[in-house]
Amino acid sequence: MQLKFYNSLTRRVEPFEPIESGKAGLYTCGPTVYNFAHIGNFRAYAFEDILHRTLEYAGLKLVHVMNLTDVDDKTIRDSRACGAELRQYTQRFKDAFFEDLATLSIKPATVYPAATDHIPEMIALIERLFAAGVAYKAPDGCVYFSVSKFPEYGKLAHLDRSGMRSGVRISNDEYAKDDVGDFALWKAWDENDGAVKWDSPWGPGRPGWHIECSAMSMKYLGESFDLHTGGIDNLFPHHENEIAQAEAATGKRFVSTWMHCAHLRVNGEKMSKSLGNFYTLRDLTAMGWSGREIRYVLIAAHYRQPLNFAFDALSAARTALSRIDEFTARMKEIGGGFAAPECAPDWVKRHVDAFDAALCDDLNTPLALAAVFSLVNDGNRLAEGGEMAASGAAAALAAISRMDAVLGVLEKPAAAIPPEVLALLDERTKARAAKDWAASDRLRDEIAALGWVVKDTRDGPRLTAR
């Protein structure tokens, strides 16, 4: 497979050529653990999961690093507001984040470095920047990166350097696009930080947000690596500053390919608590939507296109997934006891090839899903016409499983059947043996009310979760 990705640095789709043949290094910007992650965050994490899975699907040995920002302006502010120690406060949201990843079937990264565990690496990188002549200590006690001394600053965001304001210092971790200036590498301690501080050659304080990712990515992936991703809002200033710090220190290209996903909107509007359209993943699952349905919506649009998240889309996802589940069940009835043939029939291979081509084309998930449903349509048509061989059904099941290695939504997670459902099914089986059809129908409805569907087959009743 020849993968091609849109590189934000060059602004074009390029063939992906890893630095080391057969391997890939990927860094993804993880959560700032001061609250529960919202669905806008998970749009980025779902895109990054598709990338992770595609790289492995293409046969590459992947090292995937996702950071956890557990010290910054927001984590300090909110932990102090509730009177909690920083580590204790952020641990709650780290745990919640990993639970949410599991809900969305997002594959684990190789390593999740936390910023507070890598302060020595950050201090060492800042010392290299002093040696390179691009860092300085200001009268406020903070250490800053001198943007004017790094001529390539702005190359990721394609900034017009002539409009940059010389001598402006920005100590906030996050700032607006038009606030181009020297940014903080190390923040001197003040009373607003409370007990949060570390010793350094420049006095007590803490790292700036941007230095955290540069230091941790290079520790685990080396001074030059293949891929760095995030939401489009991370492109500037965060990723721009990462490049400046890393390349000024090493003199090497930091990252080969930068990939960014577009914003998520809710019902056509920017997500905002004031608009009442701000949702965490937990809000949605509490409403009865499954992680599988939410994931389907998050991956159904191309990652570089804005995603409009709406409840109608969740309903459509539920319908689409039911259709796939019905097809899978049908293929299992026909070919479930057969091994997939080494050479799939042409009607299966055609759709798998289309699926692979879509992935190679900058992770085109809409086209990949179209290939899935084309497979379903052709398979159903053959089955309805009595033309489906057991080997063909087995090949279709193998294709669904192969595609799901990337999409992560096609195969329904196995659910344990509750004892009360099994008891009702046993009663219904007895009622049918006694030809008590009224009792059989009543028990079927009781089972359905508990979220399970009974289908009577030649081999006996089969239960599936709705």
Number of C-alpha atoms within 10 A of each C-alpha: 11 12 19 17 20 20 21 19 16 14 12 11 13 15 15 19 16 16 14 10 9 12 16 22 24 25 27 24 22 21 20 20 23 24 18 20 20 15 25 23 18 23 25 25 25 25 27 27 24 22 21 23 21 20 22 16 17 15 12 17 14 17 16 22 23 23 21 21 23 26 25 24 16 17 20 22 16 16 18 18 9 9 9 13 14 21 14 10 21 24 14 14 19 22 12 17 20 12 12 19 18 13 17 23 18 22 15 15 17 13 13 15 21 19 22 18 10 14 20 14 18 22 22 12 22 27 15 18 24 17 12 14 15 20 24 18 16 12 7 9 17 24 24 25 27 22 25 16 14 15 11 17 20 20 16 20 15 15 16 10 14 6 9 16 15 12 11 13 19 16 19 13 18 18 14 8 12 12 14 21 20 22 28 26 29 27 24 24 19 13 7 11 17 14 13 19 17 15 13 16 8 14 15 17 19 24 26 25 26 24 26 27 29 23 25 24 27 17 13 18 17 13 19 18 22 21 21 23 25 24 24 16 14 15 22 21 23 19 23 19 25 23 21 26 29 26 20 26 20 15 10 11 13 24 21 17 21 21 24 21 23 18 20 24 19 19 15 12 12 15 20 12 9 7 10 8 14 16 17 16 23 17 13 16 14 9 8 8 17 17 19 21 21 26 24 25 22 26 23 19 18 18 27 18 11 14 23 18 21 15 15 10 18 20 14 15 19 19 13 15 18 15 14 19 17 13 22 22 15 17 25 17 16 17 21 17 12 14 14 19 12 7 9 19 14 10 15 23 16 14 22 23 12 18 22 22 19 20 26 21 19 22 23 21 22 17 20 26 21 16 22 21 17 18 22 22 13 14 23 18 13 15 18 10 9 9 12 17 14 19 20 25 30 23 25 28 24 17 21 21 16 14 22 15 17 21 25 22 21 23 18 15 10 8 8 7 12 10 9 11 19 13 12 16 21 13 16 23 18 14 17 14 11 11 11 13 13 11 16 21 14 12 21 20 15 16 21 17 10 13 12 19 17 17 11 10 9 7 7 8 14 13 16 16 15 11
